[in-house]
Amino acid sequence: MPVTNSIPLNAGKMQWLALAVLMLPVLLISVDNTVLSFALPEISRVMRPTGTQLLWMVDLYPLVLAALLVPMGSLGDKIGRRRLLLIGCTGFGVVSALAGFAPSASWLIAARGTLGFFGAMLMPSTLALIRNIFLNPNQRRVALAIWASGFSAGAVIGPIMGGFLLEHFWWGSIFLIATLILAPALICLPMLVPESYNRTGGRIDVPSILLIMTAMFGIIYALKIGATEGLGHLSIYVALVAGLVTGVLFVRRQNRLEHPMLDMTLFHSRVFTGGLLSNLITMTSFTGFMIFYSQYVQLVVGLSPITAGLSMLPAVICTIISGLLVVRVAKFVRPGLAVALALALNVLGYALISFGGFTGASFALFMAGFMMLGVGNGAAQTLANDAIIGGVDISKAGAASAVSETAYELGSVLGAALLGTVLTAVFRAQIVVPPGVSGEDANVAGETLGGALDVASRYSGDTATALVDSAQQAFSSGVGFSSSVAVLLCATGVITAVTLLRSLPKAS
C-alpha cells in the first residue's frame, strides 16, 4: 500500500508552509536554467574553451537531467520522496559550490553533468509530494499554480541576479546562488514536509533504468546537436537510432514486468495523455520564444541585460495571476475547455509577435504578445499538471510527476531544436553582408545576430550601418517565421485539449 504521513483532507497552515519549502528547489532549477547563459561571455574570456566545450557546458545539464527524471521518480517512490529530495538538495548545493571555483572547462563540464544527476532528484519529488500533501482537488490546483509560478519567477530572477553578480563579482558567483537557496531547504524540509512513498512496487529494475537513460539521452542528444551543429554528423543518427530502439525495448520491458518502473497503463488515460501533450506543446513553443527574446530585446531593441530581465516582469506577473485565477475558472468551465482557451490565447499572442517580426512593428506590440503568452501558459500549465498528477492513483504520483517533468525537458529541447533552427535558418538566408566586409568577418556576420553586430563595430560609415540594418531585419524576419511555427504548434494544442481533456469535470 502507498504510505504517507497522516494528512488532513483540507490543507492547513502546515501544508502551505510545506509548499513554501518545496518552492525552493523549484526556484533553484528555474534560475539555474537561465543564469548560466549570462556568464558564458566571461567564462569564454577566462577559460578560453573550445566551441564544443562551450556547447557541453550548456547542454550536458539538461541532457543528464532529462535522461534521469523517470528513474529518479521511481526511486523516490521506493526510498521516500522527501529523502530523495534531501539527497538531491545536498548534492546540488555541494556541486554548485565546486562549479563556482572550477579551474578548467573540463571541470565545469563535469560539474554541470553532476548537477543534472542531482537536479533529476528534485523535480519529480516536489510534484509527487504536492500530490500527497494536498488531497483536496481545489487546493491542489492552487498549489500547482504556485508551483508553476516558481518556474516563471525563476526565469526572471535568473537573468536579474546573474546580471547583478557578473557586474560585481567573478563568473563563478552565479553558482553560489544554489547554495544560498538550498541551505534553508535542508533545514526546513525534515520539519515541515511529510515523507511519502509507495510500498506496492517491486525492486528497482536496473535494466529499465539503463534503457530509459539511453533512450532519453540518445533522442535529446540527436535533437540538440542536430539543431546546433547541423545534420551532417553521423553521431546524430547513431544516437537517434539507439534512442528509439532502446525506447521501444523499455516499453516492452515495462509491459512484461509485474512491478514496472513506469506503469505504461498511465498512458491509457486520455486525461493523463492530454495533460502531458498540452504541457509538451506549451513548453516547446515557450522555450522557442525565450531563445529569441533576450537577443531581440538586447540586440534589436537595445536594452541592457538587467533591463531586459526586468522587461519580463509584466509577462511573468500575468503568468502567476493567470495560474491562480484559473483555479476559480475551473469551477465554472470544464478544465479541458479552459486549457483549449488558454492555448488559443497563445495562438493570438504568437500571431502578434509574428506580425511584429515581419513588419518591424513597435516593441509595445511585441510585449503585448508576450503578456498574452504569460496568461495562456499560466492557465494551461496549472490545469494540465493537475490533469497529469490528479488523474492517477496517489501511489503512482512519483512516476506520473517524473513523466510530466520529462515532458517539460523534452519540450525545452524541441523548442530549441525546432523554433531555434527556423530562426537561425531564416537569419542566415536573409542577411546581406555589404561588399566592404572581409571574408572572415563576412562568415562570422552571416552566422548570428551577435556576430554581425560585433563585426559591424569594427567598421564605420555606410558599411557598418548597412550590416547592422540587414542583420536586425533578418533576425526580426526569423522571429516572424519561428513565431508562425509556434502558432501552428499551439493550434495543435487547442485540438489536443478539446479532444483528450473533454471528460474532465468542473471543479466542485
C-alpha positions, 0 to 999 in steps of 0.5 A: 500500500502507498504510505504517507504521513497522516494528512488532513483532507483540507490543507492547513497552515502546515501544508502551505508552509510545506509548499513554501519549502518545496518552492525552493528547489523549484526556484533553484532549477528555474534560475539555474536554467537561465543564469548560466547563459549570462556568464558564458561571455566571461567564462569564454574570456577566462577559460578560453574553451573550445566551441564544443566545450562551450556547447557541453557546458550548456547542454550536458545539464539538461541532457543528464537531467532529462535522461534521469527524471523517470528513474529518479521518480521511481526511486523516490517512490521506493526510498521516500520522496522527501529523502530523495529530495534531501539527497538531491538538495545536498548534492546540488548545493555541494556541486554548485559550490565546486562549479563556482571555483572550477579551474578548467572547462573540463571541470565545469563540464563535469560539474554541470553533468553532476548537477543534472544527476542531482537536479533529476532528484528534485523535480519529480519529488516536489510534484509527487509530494504536492500530490500527497500533501494536498488531497483536496482537488481545489487546493491542489490546483492552487498549489500547482499554480504556485508551483508553476509560478516558481518556474516563471519567477525563476526565469526572471530572477535568473537573468536579474541576479546573474546580471547583478553578480557578473557586474560585481563579482567573478563568473563563478558567483552565479553558482553560489546562488544554489547554495544560498537557496538550498541551505534553508531547504535542508533545514526546513524540509525534515520539519515541515514536509511529510515523507511519502512513498509507495510500498506496492512496487517491486525492486528497482529494475536496473535494466529499465533504468539503463534503457530509459537513460539511453533512450532519453539521452540518445533522442535529446542528444540527436535533437540538440546537436542536430539543431546546433551543429547541423545534420551532417554528423553521423553521431546524430543518427547513431544516437537517434537510432539507439534512442528509439530502439532502446525506447521501444525495448523499455516499453516492452520491458515495462509491459512484461514486468509485474512491478514496472518502473513506469506503469505504461497503463498511465498512458491509457488515460486520455486525461493523463495523455492530454495533460502531458501533450498540452504541457509538451506543446506549451513548453516547446513553443515557450522555450522557442520564444525565450531563445529569441527574446533576450537577443531581440530585446538586447540586440534589436531593441537595445536594452541592457541585460538587467533591463531586459530581465526586468522587461519580463516582469509584466509577462511573468506577473500575468503568468502567476495571476493567470495560474491562480485565477484559473483555479476559480475558472475551473469551477465554472468551465470544464478544465479541458475547455479552459486549457483549449482557451488558454492555448488559443490565447497563445495562438493570438499572442504568437500571431502578434509577435509574428506580425511584429517580426515581419513588419518591424512593428513597435516593441509595445506590440511585441510585449503585448504578445508576450503578456498574452503568452504569460496568461495562456501558459499560466492557465494551461500549465496549472490545469494540465499538471493537475490533469497529469498528477490528479488523474492517477492513483496517489501511489503512482504520483512519483512516476506520473510527476517524473513523466510530466517533468520529462515532458517539460525537458523534452519540450525545452529541447524541441523548442530549441531544436525546432523554433531555434533552427527556423530562426537561425535558418531564416537569419542566415538566408536573409542577411546581406553582408555589404561588399566592404566586409572581409571574408572572415568577418563576412562568415562570422556576420552571416552566422548570428545576430551577435556576430554581425553586430560585433563585426559591424563595430569594427567598421564605420560609415555606410558599411557598418550601418548597412550590416547592422540594418540587414542583420536586425531585419533578418533576425526580426524576419526569423522571429516572424517565421519561428513565431508562425511555427509556434502558432501552428504548434499551439493550434495543435494544442487547442485540438489536443485539449478539446479532444483528450481533456473533454471528460474532465469535470468542473471543479466542485 
